[in-house]
Amino acid sequence: MKRCYDYLIVGSGLYGATFAYRAKKAGKKCLVIDKRIHTGGNIYCENIEGINVHKYGAHIFHTSNKEVWNFVNSIVEFNRYTNSPVANYKGKLYNLPFNMNTFYQMWGVRTPEEAESVLDSQRREALINLNGREPSNLEEQAKMLIGRDIYETLIKGYTEKQWGRPCKELPAFIIRRLPVRMIFDNNYFNDKYQGIPIGGYNKLIDGLLEGIEVRLNCDFFGNREELSLLADKIVYTGPIDEFYDYKFGKLQYRTVSFETTVEETANYQGNAVVNYTDSDIPFTRIIEHKHFEMFGQEIYNSSFGFRIFR
Ligand SMILES: Cc1cc2nc3c(=O)[nH]c(=O)nc-3n(C[C@H](O)[C@H](O)[C@H](O)COP(=O)(O)OP(=O)(O)OC[C@H]3O[C@@H](n4cnc5c(N)ncnc54)[C@H](O)[C@@H]3O)c2cc1C
């Protein structure tokens, strides 16, 4: 039987859309299906009050690969957004990732030597408490890597909210290393390139899928046999346990939930990402999406802020 397509691509997220784009360039005929009513998968954006809101969680594109960076910028230009989250612990603000700014805010230390000295003495204290044992849980592991103060202020409450379990009951291997920067640098990623597409992620996906047949609201498993007959090869980007009909068991997935509000203020928190590391606050962070794409005066020209709890 003659099949209509070279590839059936299940899922129109970043992977499916990029594959389709490159296959088309190579002269292949593709059909992309998605069970959602929109393309883009996790990076899909909904425009609310003129602000691109990352509907399935905040996404910052980052890579050290020049080819990848040039490729995405050939589809849509990226802005200069640099992720530099702030942590709020009981109303006091700390810069992340852990760097000289954090250590100054935590201990008032001004030089790397002073910071190393506090870190070393707290690491020693954790080692003494272990009494020759290996760390048996996340709390012991984190204290050994970074000491008591940073653990209690910036790690404990946040991690417990994320995992829904006390750190003492979480395995040590979750935190293998905790990078610290002995310089004043709040850039979260070490990658050479990072940013957000100007105009939002939908522009990237639309550009990748231009001229490619897409069927939305189409669940592969709703019609697996018939859809599989349409193409020589299938590229599947959904949950892998479902693909095998759970015959190798069910995978455990972490979920996130979002609460969204529109605030009538030009600038709600002054930063895209503020983490709440105190266990008394029931959510882990507030994302103010306008800061991903609006800079300087643009922020004040748009009257609405936008925040998401999760
Ligand atoms: C909250 C959150 C934040 C993240 N932040 C970042 C970040 O800041 N930077 C970063 O690099 N990465 C981040 N990631 C990871 C990033 O989302 C993924 O690496 C990337 O978007 C995955 O693209 P994908 O195409 O593989 O999958 P997805 O985007 O999940 O796309 C898969 C698509 O397949 C569709 N699908 C699934 N099953 C079926 C089916 N049976 N039939 C039809 N269609 C189906 C889905 O509807 C979906 O559209 C984050 C992930 C999450 C969850």
The ligand as a Gaussian input file, in Angstrom:
#p B3LYP/6-31G(d) Opt

LIG

0 1
 C        7.346000      23.643000      33.796000
 C        8.455000      23.381000      32.803000
 C        9.434000      24.341000      32.605000
 C       10.469000      24.115000      31.703000
 N       11.393000      25.084000      31.508000
 C       12.375000      24.910000      30.602000
 C       13.308000      25.957000      30.339000
 O       13.247000      27.028000      30.960000
 N       14.272000      25.736000      29.414000
 C       14.356000      24.543000      28.744000
 O       15.264000      24.375000      27.919000
 N       13.470000      23.553000      28.958000
 C       12.482000      23.692000      29.854000
 N       11.576000      22.698000      30.072000
 C       11.679000      21.496000      29.261000
 C       10.986000      21.774000      27.893000
 O        9.595000      21.973000      28.118000
 C       11.135000      20.642000      26.982000
 O       12.465000      20.240000      26.852000
 C       10.605000      20.907000      25.571000
 O        9.632000      21.923000      25.486000
 C       10.000000      19.594000      25.202000
 O        9.604000      19.622000      23.867000
 P        9.012000      18.297000      23.255000
 O        8.610000      18.620000      21.843000
 O        9.931000      17.152000      23.436000
 O        7.745000      17.906000      24.164000
 P        6.395000      18.695000      24.465000
 O        6.566000      20.149000      24.436000
 O        5.804000      18.044000      25.676000
 O        5.500000      18.307000      23.203000
 C        4.923000      17.040000      23.066000
 C        3.630000      17.217000      22.315000
 O        3.119000      15.906000      22.039000
 C        1.728000      15.957000      22.170000
 N        1.243000      14.601000      22.410000
 C        1.527000      13.811000      23.481000
 N        0.882000      12.632000      23.354000
 C        0.179000      12.701000      22.205000
 C       -0.707000      11.804000      21.545000
 N       -1.025000      10.622000      22.074000
 N       -1.262000      12.161000      20.380000
 C       -0.990000      13.390000      19.834000
 N       -0.160000      14.280000      20.421000
 C        0.421000      13.945000      21.589000
 C        1.493000      16.892000      23.336000
 O        0.168000      17.412000      23.303000
 C        2.560000      17.948000      23.115000
 O        2.064000      19.036000      22.376000
 C       10.536000      22.895000      30.983000
 C        9.542000      21.920000      31.185000
 C        8.506000      22.166000      32.075000
 C        7.445000      21.108000      32.275000

